[in-house]
Amino acid sequence: MAVKEVQSILHPEYIREENDCIKAYGCKRIENASRLVFYSSYENEGTETTTTQAIRESSTRKKQNTRYYAHGIHDYKGKFNPQIVKALLNIFDIQPGQRVLDPFCGSGTSLFEIQLMGGVPYGVDINPMAVFIASTKTSVGNEVEACVNFNIDAFMTSVQDCRVDISGKTERMVYLRSWFREDYLRCLEAIRITAGNEKNESLRKLILLCASNIIREYSEQEPSDLRIRRRKSAYPEESLFHRFSAEFTAIQVKIAKMLEDNVGNVPKATIYNDSVVNIGGYKEYKNYFDFAVTSPPYATALPYIDTQRLSLVWLGLARPSEIIMLESSLIGSRELKRKSVAAELLTDLKTNANKISSASHYICMDLQNKLVPSDGFRKQNVPILLYRYISEMRAMFSSVYTVLKTGAYYCLVVGHNKTTIGGVTTYIDTPTLLCNEAAEQGFVVSEVLPLETYQRYGIHAQNAITNESLIVLQKQE
Ligand SMILES: C[S@@+](CC[C@H](N)C(=O)[O-])C[C@H]1O[C@@H](n2cnc3c(N)ncnc32)[C@H](O)[C@@H]1O
């Protein structure tokens, strides 16, 4: 990718790789060199210049800082690597003012990177928590001074004076009482109510997200577990108010760096809380986007909703009784809405009711035929869940195809899967399967590039996908 980047934005006549640098000769667009992602500096006619990316990342000494500026707002499982997004925008030479779509935008990593280069970002995600984070992340860029000048100490004084009633019988309050100690719930509600008085919407959402990001540490849920389990570890010694102020201050420092680096105003982002499968039906977006980039959910994906249900309920984004339905509506979900769904999916698989490509269908059927009674209940569902995943991804390709301009590229960073069924481990080459589906929806598969391994979600290492490919599709000319 590093070489491709140099080729696409510098237009050199000749490139040579040398130890830890690349020598590019006869560059026709040398003025673009500061945009490079994978280089800390470049030298031209004897003058060495630091790249914009190196300046952005300079707030930490980490080898690769993925949390600079607003990227540091709130955790989200399976976050994209911002450097990969920026490199793709460079490689495809996306220009300021062009419209770029992320159809599984999650917490908005790509949307924020698109903004930083002057592109106009559009995002879709079915998870309301993702949309809340992404819309905040992409709005603080135009509210930097308000965020930086916000007086957190004065806010905390108001929080301490706030009168809180946690005795209500609403579904939300009953649920929150079952997951939080009374003193912590009072603190959280005081922050939420006080934040409600803040007129600046970006700032209000930023305050709420700083509290949401620490909510699990102070809940009855085991903070280190991906799934919801009752807490065994001790509560933090630091008070919730102190922890929250520290979280807010740390984000303020990251946002202040945008001011220091003269980022300036950024284009407005448009984000929909919807399924990607529906966007093909948005009439105003037919043949509309210049480029699309995404990291889609994996087959048998992370439980995005379950891991965030305390935040979803506390923020009022979902009712406790809606959580399971929401989880099962995600592409790649392992949840089945009802027991009967498994039987329906099995019939669909056997008859290939969704008309997925014959190669994908063969793999799902093969897994189904390998099942033995000793495979546990989760394993029994793997073939039908894979079938559902591929069917939905196929529908996604059709939808995204409709909204892209002719000739536009669509880049996806996709992981591989493997599963052990009937004692046999089967490697599932998801990128190739997805390419088959995309091709049948009219896309030309331009390239499939293995990406260097990087760990995407630290503490749940046993679930981590360490093997990913970049798929490049093009809407046919
Ligand atoms: C790998 S994550 C994307 C993470 C994102 N790139 C980021 O940096 O935060 C995949 C996302 O797909 C979303 N998703 C799953 N099914 C969806 C659907 N049918 N329509 C839109 N989004 C969906 C999930 O909610 C999740 O946020």
The ligand as an SDF file (V2000), in Angstrom:
LIG
                    3D

 27 29  0  0  0  0  0  0  0  0999 V2000
  -16.5280   -3.7230   11.6750 C   0  0  0  0  0  0  0  0  0  0  0  0
  -17.8100   -2.6970   12.2310 S   0  0  0  0  0  0  0  0  0  0  0  0
  -17.4070   -1.1530   11.5110 C   0  0  0  0  0  0  0  0  0  0  0  0
  -16.4820   -0.3900   12.3890 C   0  0  0  0  0  0  0  0  0  0  0  0
  -16.1150    0.9700   11.8320 C   0  0  0  0  0  0  0  0  0  0  0  0
  -15.3210    0.8700   10.6310 N   0  0  0  0  0  0  0  0  0  0  0  0
  -15.3960    1.7930   12.8700 C   0  0  0  0  0  0  0  0  0  0  0  0
  -14.2780    2.2460   12.6510 O   0  0  0  0  0  0  0  0  0  0  0  0
  -15.9410    1.9780   13.9540 O   0  0  0  0  0  0  0  0  0  0  0  0
  -19.2050   -3.2190   11.3350 C   0  0  0  0  0  0  0  0  0  0  0  0
  -20.4550   -2.3930   11.5600 C   0  0  0  0  0  0  0  0  0  0  0  0
  -21.4910   -2.9020   10.7360 O   0  0  0  0  0  0  0  0  0  0  0  0
  -22.7150   -2.5500   11.3700 C   0  0  0  0  0  0  0  0  0  0  0  0
  -23.8060   -3.2920   10.7300 N   0  0  0  0  0  0  0  0  0  0  0  0
  -24.1430   -4.6010   10.8630 C   0  0  0  0  0  0  0  0  0  0  0  0
  -25.2070   -4.8830   10.0980 N   0  0  0  0  0  0  0  0  0  0  0  0
  -25.5460   -3.7370    9.4460 C   0  0  0  0  0  0  0  0  0  0  0  0
  -26.5440   -3.4070    8.4870 C   0  0  0  0  0  0  0  0  0  0  0  0
  -27.4390   -4.3020    8.0570 N   0  0  0  0  0  0  0  0  0  0  0  0
  -26.5740   -2.1480    8.0020 N   0  0  0  0  0  0  0  0  0  0  0  0
  -25.6820   -1.2200    8.4300 C   0  0  0  0  0  0  0  0  0  0  0  0
  -24.7430   -1.4740    9.3620 N   0  0  0  0  0  0  0  0  0  0  0  0
  -24.6590   -2.7170    9.8490 C   0  0  0  0  0  0  0  0  0  0  0  0
  -22.4430   -2.8760   12.8380 C   0  0  0  0  0  0  0  0  0  0  0  0
  -23.3380   -2.1800   13.6820 O   0  0  0  0  0  0  0  0  0  0  0  0
  -20.9960   -2.3970   12.9800 C   0  0  0  0  0  0  0  0  0  0  0  0
  -20.9690   -1.0790   13.4590 O   0  0  0  0  0  0  0  0  0  0  0  0
  1  2  1  0
  2  3  1  0
  2 10  1  0
  3  4  1  0
  4  5  1  0
  5  6  1  0
  5  7  1  0
  7  8  2  0
  7  9  1  0
 10 11  1  0
 11 12  1  0
 11 26  1  0
 12 13  1  0
 13 14  1  0
 13 24  1  0
 14 15  1  0
 14 23  1  0
 15 16  2  0
 16 17  1  0
 17 18  1  0
 17 23  2  0
 18 19  1  0
 18 20  2  0
 20 21  1  0
 21 22  2  0
 22 23  1  0
 24 25  1  0
 24 26  1  0
 26 27  1  0
M  CHG  2   2   1   9  -1
M  END
$$$$
